[in-house]
């Protein structure tokens, strides 16, 4: 299990670090393609709202599931506690990806807008 997680993490890191940055100009109008237009502002606003909604809903659902799983863990027998631990591992990975992923995406987006 740990070996596959390490392999997946290494692949993701290789993809992130192997990507190239391209700076180009619009050949037809000779303007900087990174200048913000009204369409880009609209898309940025919609994307921010969608990301915010997903983060809030994901937080609510993950906290509710964490409470339910914790209550089940407290009231189950010893054999069922071992099964509950196995079920909690994927849940914790998902919660870390939800909370950390949106934070990392926000940092990357803010950095990309300043370039």
N, C-alpha and C positions, 0 to 999 in steps of 0.2 A: 504494500500500500504506500509506504513512504517513498519507495523507489519511483513509483509512477508519478507521485506528486512532485518530486524533485525533477523528473524528466519534463513534465509539463511546464513547470516553472522556468526551467532552463530554456525551453523552446520559446516561451513567451518573451523572456528577456532577450534572446537572440533576435527575435523579430523586431522588438522595440529598438534595440541598439543598431540593427542593420538597416533601418529605414533611412532614406535620403530626404533632405530638404531641398525643394526646388523653388527658386525665386525667378519669376518670369514677368514679362510685360505683355500687355495686350497689343498684338502687332497691328491690328486694324486702327485703333484709336490712339495709340502711344500713351496710354494712361496706366497708372499703377493698378494692377488687378486686385491689390489688397486694400484699396480705398473702399470704405464702407458705403454701400448704396442703401436705398430704402428697403429693397427686398432682403438684403442681408440682415439689416436691423430687425425686420419682421421675423425672419427665420430664427435669428438669435433669441428674440423674445419668446417665440413659441417653444424653441428648444429648452430654454431656461425654465419655462412654466411646466413643460412635460417632465423634465428632470426633477423639479421640485415636487410635483405630484407623485411621481414614482418613489421618490425618497421618503415622503411622508407616509404613503400607503405601505411601503415596505417596512418602515419602522414600526408602524402600528401592528401589522401582521406578525412581524418577528417577535415583538414584545409579548403579544398575546400568546403566540406559540411557545415562547420560552416559559411563560407563567404556567400554561397548561402542562407542558412536559415536566416542569419542576414539581407541580402538584402530583402528577402521576408517579414521579420518581419517589416522592416522600411516602406515598401510600401503597407501594407495591412490595412484593416479596423479594427475597435476595436473588432468586433466579431471574425474575423479571427486571430487576435493576441492572443486571448485566446486559440484557437486551436493550434497555433504555439508553445505556451508555453508547451502544452501537448506533442507535438512532439519533443520538444527540450530535455525533461527530459531523455528519453531513449538514445538519442544521447550523452548527457553529461556523462551518466553512461558508455557507450561504449568507449568514449574517455578517461575517467579516467582509465578504465580497460586496454586499449591499452597502454597508457603512463606509468601508474603505474605498470601494470602487467609485462611488459618486464623489467622494472627496478628492480622489486622485484625478478623476475626469475634470472636476472643477479647477483644480490647480493647473492641469495641462491646458485647458481651454483659456484660462486667464493668461497663461504664459504665451500661448499661440496668438492671442489677440494683440499682444504688445510687440510682436515681431513685425 
